[in-house]
Amino acid sequence: MIKHLKVVETQAQKAKVFLEDCNALNGNFLPIKRDGFVLWPLNFEVEGDVVECEGLSSTRISRDYRLKLPLELRNIAPRAFDIFGSMAIIKINDEVMKHSDIISKTLLDSNPNIDRVALDMGVKGEFRIRELVMIQGKSNFIAIHKENGLKIKLDVSKVYFSPRLAMERKRIVDAAVEGEHILDAFAGASPFSVGLAKKGCKLTSVDSNPEAEKWSHENFELNGIRNESYRFITSKIEDIIQDLDIYDRIIMNNPTNPLPYLEGLSSLLKQNGFIHLYKIVEKDAEFKIENHLKSDFKCVSKRVVHPYSPQSSMMAFDITRAVSNVRNTNQ
């Protein structure tokens, strides 16, 4: 049994290009066509409609690095891992840690596009940065990640970035309209902002991490975006709300703790505008975003983006403002 990304047939080729671009497409198995859908086999889990079923074996040589491990390690080594540029990032539990050297060497040897393997010790600290330890290859955490026709460069040990949000970033870019004024409230290295600015939107990107500003400017320049299309503010978002404008769209990618900021940021949204809020939700919890919205706001869409842990998932909530009592801009 392996995991597949389920997409409608009309989106199958686009999904294939995306999965190939981020090395998520499992070449050991063939796509499965079923009832108007295509199921693409996965190397690791991505966001979207992921289903688990028997794989349709390909005649190609297997790329599952675990098949090259000693038999006693194959079932305990992690199947899933993130790829950031040419760097693989893996999580290993305490039980398996003593085997990290052989696991990481085998992963490196089995993937010609990877030149480094880093161990993910978890997201920590004020800036939500992954604590990483390089266990194979040169100890350099800077890489260029390619997605959706864009290049995102950063030091992933100093600025938080999730390659698993590539499809979500594309969804927001596709939903936005050229000329919109958009607030990216927890921007990081600005992967949301870069795609939106490339489409012709006007971006205000905010993050309290000084390293985020450094890499954001590099990413705007790397993707040919001119300064007049964006501004970056290094600050905690709650400290500058009164100095901001009003916006057509607000992105709240702070999944571990978004709710304390929702009321303040809601005041910056135009009538009929949208907030895209991300939150980690326990799978057995009865969380309702509606309980945290004022009467003039409505959640029009919610979806699981990807699993976060065995007990929780990251969810996306699309929220709109339906009435006209929006505060005036202070400019």
C-alpha positions as CSV (number, residue, x, y, z in Angstrom):
1,M,0.0,0.0,0.0
2,I,1.4,3.4,-1.0
3,K,0.1,6.9,-0.9
4,H,-1.2,8.6,-4.1
5,L,-2.3,12.2,-4.9
6,K,-5.8,12.1,-6.3
7,V,-6.6,14.7,-8.9
8,V,-9.3,15.1,-11.6
9,E,-8.2,14.0,-15.0
10,T,-8.2,17.6,-16.4
11,Q,-5.6,18.5,-13.8
12,A,-3.5,15.4,-14.1
13,Q,-0.7,16.7,-16.3
14,K,-0.4,19.9,-14.2
15,A,-0.2,17.7,-11.0
16,K,2.5,15.5,-12.7
17,V,4.7,18.5,-13.5
18,F,4.4,19.8,-10.0
19,L,5.2,16.4,-8.4
20,E,8.2,15.9,-10.7
21,D,9.4,19.5,-9.9
22,C,9.6,18.8,-6.2
23,N,10.7,15.1,-6.5
24,A,7.5,13.8,-5.0
25,L,6.5,11.6,-7.9
26,N,7.3,7.9,-7.2
27,G,8.8,6.5,-10.4
28,N,8.5,2.9,-9.1
29,F,4.8,2.9,-9.7
30,L,2.4,3.9,-12.6
31,P,-0.5,6.4,-12.3
32,I,-3.9,4.8,-11.7
33,K,-7.0,6.1,-13.6
34,R,-10.2,5.6,-11.8
35,D,-13.7,7.2,-12.2
36,G,-12.5,10.4,-13.8
37,F,-9.5,10.8,-11.5
38,V,-5.8,10.1,-11.8
39,L,-3.9,8.8,-8.7
40,W,-0.2,9.8,-8.9
41,P,2.1,7.6,-6.7
42,L,4.1,9.6,-4.1
43,N,7.6,9.4,-2.7
44,F,6.4,11.5,0.2
45,E,3.2,13.1,1.3
46,V,2.2,16.4,-0.2
47,E,-0.9,18.5,0.5
48,G,-4.1,17.7,-1.4
49,D,-6.4,14.7,-1.6
50,V,-4.0,11.9,-0.6
51,V,-5.3,8.3,-0.7
52,E,-3.6,5.1,0.2
53,C,-4.0,2.0,-2.1
54,E,-2.1,-0.8,-3.7
55,G,0.4,0.6,-6.2
56,L,0.6,-0.3,-9.8
57,S,4.2,-1.4,-10.2
58,S,6.4,0.0,-12.9
59,T,9.1,-1.8,-14.8
60,R,11.6,0.9,-13.8
61,I,14.2,0.3,-11.2
62,S,13.0,1.2,-7.7
63,R,14.0,4.6,-6.3
64,D,13.0,3.7,-2.7
65,Y,16.3,4.1,-0.8
66,R,15.1,1.8,1.9
67,L,15.4,-1.2,-0.4
68,K,19.2,-0.7,-0.2
69,L,19.2,-0.8,3.6
70,P,19.8,-3.9,5.7
71,L,16.5,-5.8,6.0
72,E,16.1,-5.1,9.7
73,L,16.2,-1.3,9.0
74,R,13.8,-1.1,6.0
75,N,10.6,-0.9,8.1
76,I,11.9,1.6,10.7
77,A,13.7,4.0,8.4
78,P,11.5,7.0,7.4
79,R,9.8,6.7,4.0
80,A,8.9,10.4,3.8
81,F,11.4,13.3,3.7
82,D,11.4,16.9,2.5
83,I,13.6,18.1,-0.3
84,F,14.8,21.7,-0.2
85,G,16.8,22.4,-3.3
86,S,19.5,19.7,-3.3
87,M,19.1,19.0,0.5
88,A,17.0,16.2,2.0
89,I,15.6,16.9,5.4
90,I,14.5,13.9,7.4
91,K,13.0,13.2,10.8
92,I,14.2,10.2,12.8
93,N,12.7,9.2,16.1
94,D,14.8,8.3,19.2
95,E,14.6,4.6,18.5
96,V,16.1,4.9,15.0
97,M,18.6,7.6,15.8
98,K,21.5,5.2,16.3
99,H,21.1,4.2,12.7
100,S,21.0,7.7,11.3
101,D,24.4,7.4,9.6
102,I,23.6,4.4,7.4
103,I,20.1,5.7,6.7
104,S,21.4,9.1,5.6
105,K,24.2,7.7,3.5
106,T,21.8,5.3,1.8
107,L,19.4,8.2,1.1
108,L,22.2,10.3,-0.4
109,D,23.5,7.4,-2.5
110,S,20.1,6.6,-3.9
111,N,19.1,10.1,-5.0
112,P,21.5,11.8,-7.5
113,N,19.7,15.2,-7.1
114,I,20.6,15.3,-3.4
115,D,24.0,16.3,-2.1
116,R,23.2,16.8,1.6
117,V,21.1,15.2,4.3
118,A,20.0,17.2,7.3
119,L,18.3,15.9,10.4
120,D,15.2,17.9,11.5
121,M,15.0,18.3,15.3
122,G,11.8,20.2,15.2
123,V,10.5,23.8,14.8
124,K,11.6,25.9,17.8
125,G,12.0,29.5,19.1
126,E,10.3,32.8,18.4
127,F,10.9,32.7,14.7
128,R,9.6,29.1,14.1
129,I,12.9,27.9,12.7
130,R,13.8,24.3,12.2
131,E,16.6,23.1,14.3
132,L,18.8,21.2,11.8
133,V,21.9,19.1,12.1
134,M,23.7,18.2,8.9
135,I,24.6,14.5,9.0
136,Q,25.8,14.0,5.4
137,G,27.5,16.4,3.0
138,K,28.7,19.9,3.3
139,S,27.4,21.7,6.4
140,N,25.7,24.5,4.4
141,F,21.9,25.1,4.8
142,I,21.5,27.5,1.9
143,A,19.8,26.2,-1.2
144,I,17.5,27.2,-4.0
145,H,14.1,25.6,-4.1
146,K,12.2,25.6,-7.4
147,E,8.4,25.5,-7.4
148,N,5.6,26.8,-9.7
149,G,8.1,28.4,-12.0
150,L,9.7,30.4,-9.2
151,K,13.1,30.2,-7.3
152,I,13.1,30.5,-3.5
153,K,16.6,30.9,-2.0
154,L,17.3,30.9,1.8
155,D,19.2,29.5,4.7
156,V,16.6,27.0,5.9
157,S,18.3,26.9,9.3
158,K,17.6,30.6,9.9
159,V,14.2,31.2,8.2
160,Y,11.3,28.8,8.3
161,F,10.2,27.3,5.0
162,S,8.0,24.4,4.1
163,P,8.3,22.8,0.6
164,R,5.0,21.0,1.3
165,L,3.1,24.2,0.9
166,A,3.9,24.5,-2.8
167,M,0.4,23.5,-4.0
168,E,-1.2,25.8,-1.4
169,R,0.9,28.7,-2.6
170,K,-0.2,28.0,-6.1
171,R,-3.8,27.9,-5.0
172,I,-3.6,31.4,-3.5
173,V,-1.8,32.8,-6.5
174,D,-4.5,31.3,-8.8
175,A,-7.3,32.8,-6.6
176,A,-5.7,36.3,-6.5
177,V,-6.5,39.0,-9.2
178,E,-3.8,41.2,-10.7
179,G,-3.7,44.5,-8.9
180,E,-4.9,43.3,-5.5
181,H,-3.3,44.8,-2.4
182,I,-2.2,41.8,-0.3
183,L,-0.8,41.5,3.2
184,D,1.5,38.6,3.9
185,A,1.4,38.8,7.7
186,F,4.0,36.1,8.6
187,A,6.0,36.1,5.4
188,G,9.2,34.3,6.2
189,A,11.4,34.4,3.1
190,S,8.3,35.5,1.1
191,P,7.4,32.4,-0.9
192,F,3.7,33.4,-0.9
193,S,4.6,37.0,-1.6
194,V,6.9,36.3,-4.5
195,G,4.3,34.3,-6.5
196,L,1.6,36.9,-5.9
197,A,3.9,39.8,-6.8
198,K,4.9,37.9,-10.0
199,K,1.2,37.8,-10.9
200,G,0.9,41.6,-10.6
201,C,-0.4,42.1,-7.0
202,K,1.0,44.7,-4.6
203,L,2.5,43.1,-1.6
204,T,3.1,44.2,2.0
205,S,5.2,41.4,3.6
206,V,5.8,41.4,7.3
207,D,8.0,39.2,9.5
208,S,9.8,39.8,12.8
209,N,12.9,37.7,11.8
210,P,15.6,39.9,10.3
211,E,16.9,37.0,8.3
212,A,13.5,36.8,6.6
213,E,13.9,40.3,5.2
214,K,17.4,39.5,3.9
215,W,16.2,36.4,2.0
216,S,12.9,38.0,0.9
217,H,14.7,40.8,-0.9
218,E,16.9,38.3,-2.6
219,N,13.9,36.2,-3.7
220,F,12.1,39.2,-5.1
221,E,15.2,40.1,-7.1
222,L,15.9,36.5,-8.1
223,N,12.4,36.3,-9.7
224,G,12.6,39.6,-11.5
225,I,10.2,41.5,-9.2
226,R,10.8,45.3,-9.0
227,N,10.8,47.2,-5.7
228,E,7.6,49.1,-6.5
229,S,5.7,45.8,-6.4
230,Y,6.3,45.1,-2.7
231,R,7.5,46.4,0.6
232,F,9.0,44.3,3.4
233,I,8.6,45.4,7.1
234,T,10.7,43.7,9.8
235,S,8.4,43.8,12.8
236,K,5.9,41.8,14.8
237,I,2.6,42.1,13.0
238,E,0.8,43.2,16.2
239,D,3.1,46.2,16.6
240,I,2.3,47.8,13.3
241,I,-1.4,47.0,12.6
242,Q,-2.4,50.6,13.2
243,D,0.2,51.7,10.6
244,L,-1.0,49.4,7.8
245,D,-3.5,49.9,5.0
246,I,-6.6,47.9,4.2
247,Y,-6.2,44.9,1.9
248,D,-8.0,42.8,-0.6
249,R,-6.4,39.6,0.7
250,I,-4.5,38.7,3.9
251,I,-2.3,35.6,4.4
252,M,-1.9,34.3,7.9
253,N,0.6,31.5,7.6
254,N,1.4,31.1,11.3
255,P,-0.2,27.6,11.8
256,T,1.0,27.0,15.4
257,N,-0.7,30.1,16.8
258,P,-2.8,32.2,14.4
259,L,-5.9,32.9,16.5
260,P,-4.5,35.7,18.8
261,Y,-3.9,37.8,15.6
262,L,-7.2,37.1,13.8
263,E,-9.2,40.0,15.3
264,G,-6.6,42.7,14.7
265,L,-5.8,41.5,11.1
266,S,-9.5,41.2,10.4
267,S,-9.8,45.0,10.8
268,L,-7.5,45.4,7.8
269,L,-9.7,43.5,5.4
270,K,-11.8,45.1,2.7
271,Q,-15.4,44.2,2.1
272,N,-15.6,41.0,0.0
273,G,-11.9,40.4,0.7
274,F,-10.3,37.2,1.9
275,I,-8.2,36.0,4.8
276,H,-6.3,32.7,4.3
277,L,-5.6,31.4,7.7
278,Y,-3.6,28.3,8.5
279,K,-3.8,26.3,11.7
280,I,-2.7,23.0,13.2
281,V,-5.8,21.1,14.3
282,E,-5.9,18.0,16.3
283,K,-7.6,15.2,14.4
284,D,-10.0,14.3,17.3
285,A,-10.7,18.0,18.2
286,E,-14.0,19.7,17.2
287,F,-12.4,23.0,16.2
288,K,-14.7,25.5,14.6
289,I,-13.2,28.7,13.1
290,E,-16.6,30.2,13.2
291,N,-16.4,30.5,17.0
292,H,-13.5,32.9,16.5
293,L,-15.0,35.2,13.8
294,K,-17.0,38.4,14.2
295,S,-20.5,38.5,12.9
296,D,-19.5,40.2,9.6
297,F,-17.0,37.4,8.7
298,K,-17.8,34.0,7.2
299,C,-15.6,30.9,6.6
300,V,-16.4,29.9,3.0
301,S,-13.9,27.1,2.6
302,K,-11.8,24.8,4.7
303,R,-9.5,22.0,3.8
304,V,-6.7,19.7,5.1
305,V,-3.4,20.9,3.6
306,H,-1.3,18.1,4.9
307,P,-0.7,15.9,7.9
308,Y,1.4,17.6,10.6
309,S,1.8,14.7,13.0
310,P,0.1,11.4,13.6
311,Q,-2.4,13.3,15.8
312,S,-2.9,16.5,13.8
313,S,-3.2,18.2,10.4
314,M,-2.5,21.6,9.0
315,M,-5.8,23.1,7.8
316,A,-6.5,26.1,5.6
317,F,-9.5,28.4,6.3
318,D,-10.7,30.9,3.6
319,I,-12.6,33.7,5.4
320,T,-14.4,36.6,3.8
321,R,-15.9,39.9,5.0
322,A,-19.4,40.2,3.7
323,V,-20.5,43.7,5.0
324,S,-19.3,47.2,4.6
325,N,-18.4,48.4,8.1
326,V,-14.7,48.3,7.4
327,R,-12.4,50.8,9.1
328,N,-11.1,53.5,6.9
329,T,-7.4,53.4,5.8
330,N,-5.3,55.7,7.8
331,Q,-3.6,57.2,4.7
